[in-house]
Amino acid sequence: MYVVLTLLVWFAFWLLWSGLYKPLLIILGIISCLLVLVLARRMAYFDKSIYPPGLIARLIPFWGWLGKELVITNIQVARIVLSPKMNISPTVVEIKALSEGPIGQAILGNSITLTPGTVTMDDHEGTLIVHCLTKEGAEDLQAGEMNRRVAALGKD
């Protein structure tokens, strides 16, 4: 079931992003999605420990929340950059990922890096080292809202 749903989602994204609706190109798109599916199965992508059931359904609200956070932090970083004082206080913090699995830790690290003003520099055994543009940004990150939301993605 997950395999078919994933294939349909991949093909829908391919079709949307390509914008090419000629029969030959659609057939080539289907073939490329099937090839990626075969490779994903060989890499055990659909293993329950890596790809928990219901992950896609939980990702959609997370993406909505992350999108809102991206807008907020974009505005904050724009204010800092456009301010004549450039009130920055670069800070490096360690964050212990609440997610035990590699997918959750990767989602957390990528979500942190996507957020303006923060960069995940390292992820080793569930501890992420993050550079933050401001001390306030580091404190927000250490408060753990993003960490809790990412950990909730992997719950069954």
N, C-alpha and C positions, 0 to 999 in steps of 0.2 A: 504494500500500500504506500509506504513512504517513498519507495523507489519511483513508483509511477507519479506520485504527486510532485516529487522533486524534479523529475524529468519534465513534467508539464510546466512547472515554474521556471526552470532553466530555459525551456523553449520560448515561453512567453516573454521573458526578459530579452532573449536573443532577438526575437521578432520586434519587440519594442525598440531596442537599442539600434538594430540594424536599419530599420525603416525601409527595408527592401522587400517587396512583396511579389517578386517574379517567381514563377514555379521552380526554376532551377535553383535559385538562391534559397528558397524555402526548403527544398529537398536537402541541399547542402547544410542548412542550419539544423535540420532534424538529424542528419548523419553526424554532425559535429557534437550535438547534444548527446546522442547515443554513445559516441566515442568517449566523451567525458564521463558518462554514466558507467561505462565498462571500467574505465580507469579508477573511478571512485569506488566501485565495488571491490576491485582488486586491492585497493588501499584500505579496505575495511571501513570506509566512510560511514556505512549504514549500520555499523556495529552499535548496539544499544548503549554501550558505555561511552562511545564517542558522540553519537547522534541520538540523544535521548528522545523518547516519544513526546510529541507535543511541543518540541522546541520551536517550530515555525509559528505555531499559534501564540506562543509566549513572546516571540520576537517582535511581533507587530506592535503591541502596546509599548514595548521597550524602545523601539525605534521612534515612536511618537514622543515619549519622554525625552529621549536623547536629542531629538530634533529641537525640542523646546530649550533644552540646556545649551545646545549649540548656538541658538539665536541669542540667548542671554549672555553667554560668555563672549560671543562675537562683539556684542555691544560694549561689554566691560573692557575688552582688549582694545577696541577702537577708541574708547575714552582715554585709556592709558597712553596709547600711541599718539593721539592728537593733543594730549595735554602738554603744555609747554614744560612742565616739571618732569614728565616721564617718571611718575611714581611707581617704580618697579622695585621689587625686593626678591631677586632670584633665590629660590629655595629648592633644595633637593630633599625629598622625603621617601621613606620606605612604606609601602602599603602591603599588608599581608592579604592575599586574595582569599575571600571566603569560599570561592569555588575551588573544589579539589581537582576537577578534571581539566585537561589541556584546552578544551574548547572554551570553557568558561574563563580561564585565565587569558586566553588569546582575545576573547571578546572584551574583557576588562581592559587589557593593555591597549587594544585598538581604540576602544571608546575614549580612554584617557587621552590618547594621542590625537584623536579627531577633535577633541575639545580645544579651542584656541587657548593659548597660554600654558599648555601642559604637554609634556612629551615623555612617554615611557622609554627610559633608557635601557632597562634590563628587566628580565623576568626569569628568575632562577628559583626553582623549587617552590613556586607559589608566592615569592616575595618580589614585588615590583618596585623598582627604583624609578622615581618620577621627578622630572625637573619642572618646577612651576614658576611662572613669571612673577607672581606676587605671593606674599606670605598668606594673604587672605584666600587665594586660590588653593594653596597647600592645605590650609585648615579646612576648607570646604571638602576637599578630596579626602582628607583624613576623617572627616565626619562619617564617611562611609555610605552615603546614599547610593552612589553609583555601584559600589561594591556589593551592597545588599541586593540591588535590582539585578545585577548580573548573576549573582548566586541563585536568585529565585528562578532564573531561566532554566537551570539544570534540575530543578526539583521535579519529582514525578508525582 
